[in-house]
């Protein structure tokens, strides 16, 4: 059972991410500001993880050196804050299915960074090496096809809600390409963070406390960005609707629970193993987005 646990955990993580994509897309469609959303979700995650960090790891946690704090700040800035803000804007321009499809690039990009940083090796002349290269080509080819080729579509026979994302942005090529570019940039930063997270965990092995510190740092960074971009106080107001639900889910479930599980997976199986589960997220999101939101599934965009 222990050998199967990592596989069950990555399935759980991808299912959680699917829920995040759908909820946040609906919230953005209802007018939630993407920058404000990132601030609230990171603050919610910080508050959620704080009691667990204090109870389980505070007493035995290693001391925080200045160098470690600098690493946490930089990792949080590029791997979480900028990545999440770009992802939110890109998702606002695109659809949940496209966002999940873009994550197919993550295994290839992660493997590339892992090779550069000597976390992974590949022998082209061997069967495992050929399989790795073929998988990377398939991931990139599938993601590019879904992003730039508009093929036949499948309309859902039934859906619970309706979003405007695909219809509103699908006809606007420039907006769609902008969404693809932002999602790709976000996924590149995320892929790099997966590889660097292995080294960060070795530097500071208290996983709960580390995740809490990353969320807290990211919340402050996101607030600085949001207050510079959006100063209208009305945009910061949350009512008892899908906006608040999206923030709570993203903060408590995605960043609070799933990110900690991701840290555990990376420690046990490595960054590439975590990244390789991204195509599974596409299949789950494609089905759920079509069923719940009425998103049209294209062979391509």
SVG drawing of the C-alpha trace seen along z (x, -y; Angstrom):
<svg xmlns="http://www.w3.org/2000/svg" viewBox="-28 -53 52 55">
<polyline fill="none" stroke="black" stroke-width="0.4" points="0.0,0.0 2.9,-2.4 4.2,-1.9 0.9,-3.0 0.4,-6.0 2.3,-8.5 0.2,-7.6 -3.0,-8.0 -1.8,-11.4 -1.0,-12.8 -4.5,-11.7 -5.9,-13.6 -3.8,-16.7 -4.9,-16.8 -8.5,-16.5 -8.1,-19.3 -6.5,-21.5 -9.4,-20.7 -11.8,-22.1 -9.7,-25.2 -9.7,-25.8 -13.5,-25.5 -14.3,-27.6 -11.8,-30.3 -13.0,-30.6 -16.6,-31.1 -15.5,-33.6 -13.5,-35.6 -16.5,-35.4 -18.5,-37.0 -16.1,-39.9 -13.5,-38.8 -10.2,-40.6 -7.4,-38.2 -4.8,-40.1 -7.1,-40.4 -7.9,-36.8 -4.2,-35.8 -3.8,-38.0 -6.8,-36.5 -6.0,-32.9 -2.4,-33.2 -3.6,-34.9 -6.2,-32.2 -3.6,-29.4 -1.3,-31.1 -4.0,-31.2 -5.0,-27.7 -1.5,-26.2 -0.4,-28.3 -1.9,-26.2 -0.7,-23.0 2.8,-24.4 3.0,-25.6 1.6,-22.3 3.6,-19.8 6.8,-21.4 7.6,-24.6 9.5,-22.9 11.7,-20.7 12.1,-23.1 15.7,-24.0 16.7,-27.6 16.1,-30.0 19.3,-31.6 19.4,-34.8 20.4,-32.8 17.4,-30.5 15.1,-33.4 16.4,-34.9 15.9,-31.6 12.3,-31.5 11.7,-35.1 13.0,-34.5 11.3,-31.1 8.0,-32.6 8.3,-35.6 9.0,-33.6 7.6,-30.2 4.3,-31.2 3.5,-35.0 4.4,-35.8 3.3,-32.3 -0.1,-32.5 -0.8,-36.1 0.1,-35.2 -2.0,-32.0 -5.0,-33.9 -4.9,-36.5 -4.3,-33.7 -7.2,-31.7 -9.4,-34.8 -8.5,-35.1 -8.9,-31.4 -10.9,-28.4 -10.3,-25.8 -9.6,-23.1 -7.0,-25.2 -5.4,-26.0 -5.2,-22.3 -3.9,-21.6 -1.1,-24.1 0.0,-22.2 1.0,-19.4 4.1,-21.5 5.1,-21.2 6.6,-17.7 8.8,-18.7 9.9,-22.0 10.5,-20.4 12.6,-17.7 14.6,-20.3 15.3,-22.3 16.1,-19.0 18.7,-18.1 20.2,-21.6 20.5,-21.4 21.6,-17.7 18.6,-16.4 17.8,-14.0 19.8,-12.1 18.9,-10.7 20.7,-8.2 19.5,-8.6 20.7,-5.2 18.7,-3.3 15.0,-2.4 14.2,-4.5 16.0,-7.5 14.0,-7.1 10.8,-6.9 11.6,-10.0 12.4,-12.0 9.3,-10.7 7.1,-11.6 8.5,-15.2 7.8,-15.6 4.3,-14.2 3.6,-16.6 4.8,-19.7 3.1,-18.7 -0.2,-18.1 -0.1,-21.4 0.8,-23.4 -2.0,-21.6 -4.6,-22.4 -3.4,-26.0 -3.0,-27.0 -5.1,-24.6 -8.9,-25.0 -10.3,-21.7 -13.7,-19.9 -15.6,-20.5 -17.9,-18.5 -20.8,-20.3 -21.9,-19.0 -25.4,-17.6 -25.9,-18.8 -24.2,-21.3 -25.1,-22.8 -23.7,-26.4 -22.6,-28.5 -19.4,-30.6 -18.6,-33.1 -14.9,-32.4 -14.7,-30.3 -17.3,-32.1 -16.0,-35.6 -12.4,-35.0 -12.4,-32.2 -13.2,-34.6 -10.6,-37.1 -7.3,-35.5 -5.1,-38.1 -6.7,-37.7 -6.5,-33.9 -2.8,-34.0 -2.2,-36.4 -3.9,-33.9 -1.7,-31.1 1.4,-33.1 0.6,-34.0 -0.3,-30.4 2.9,-29.2 5.0,-31.7 3.3,-30.7 3.8,-27.0 7.5,-27.7 8.0,-29.4 6.0,-26.6 8.2,-23.9 11.3,-25.7 9.9,-25.9 9.3,-22.1 13.0,-21.5 14.2,-24.1 11.8,-22.9 13.9,-19.7 16.9,-21.8 14.8,-24.1 13.4,-21.1 16.9,-19.9 17.9,-23.3 14.8,-23.5 13.2,-20.1 10.3,-21.2 7.7,-20.9 4.6,-22.3 6.5,-25.3 8.2,-25.8 4.9,-25.8 3.5,-28.2 6.4,-30.6 6.1,-30.4 2.4,-31.2 2.9,-34.1 5.7,-35.6 3.7,-35.2 0.7,-36.9 2.8,-40.0 4.3,-40.0 0.9,-39.6 -0.6,-42.4 2.2,-44.8 1.4,-43.9 -2.4,-44.1 -2.4,-47.4 -0.3,-48.9 -2.6,-47.6 -6.0,-47.8 -6.8,-50.6 -10.6,-50.6 -11.8,-49.4 -14.9,-47.9 -12.7,-45.3 -11.5,-44.0 -15.0,-43.3 -16.1,-39.7 -19.7,-38.7 -21.2,-35.4 -21.1,-34.0 -18.9,-32.0 -16.1,-34.6 -15.7,-33.8 -16.0,-30.1 -13.3,-30.3 -11.0,-32.1 -11.6,-29.7 -11.1,-26.7 -7.9,-28.0 -6.5,-29.0 -7.5,-26.2 -7.7,-23.2 -5.2,-24.1 -2.5,-26.0 -3.1,-24.7 -3.5,-21.0 -2.5,-20.2 0.7,-22.3 1.8,-20.4 1.0,-17.1 3.0,-18.3 6.0,-19.0 5.6,-15.5 5.5,-14.0 8.6,-15.9 10.5,-14.8 9.6,-11.1 9.6,-10.7 11.2,-13.9 10.0,-16.9 9.7,-15.1 7.3,-12.5 5.0,-15.3 5.1,-17.0 4.3,-13.9 0.8,-13.8 -0.2,-17.0 -1.8,-15.2 -4.1,-13.4 -5.3,-16.8 -6.2,-17.7 -8.5,-14.7 -10.3,-15.4 -10.6,-19.1 -11.9,-18.5 -14.7,-16.3 -15.7,-18.5 -15.4,-21.7 -17.7,-20.3 -20.2,-18.8 -20.4,-21.6 -19.7,-24.7 -20.8,-23.8 -17.3,-24.5 -17.0,-23.4 -14.2,-20.8 -12.2,-21.4 -9.5,-19.3 -7.3,-22.3 -8.5,-25.7"/>
</svg>
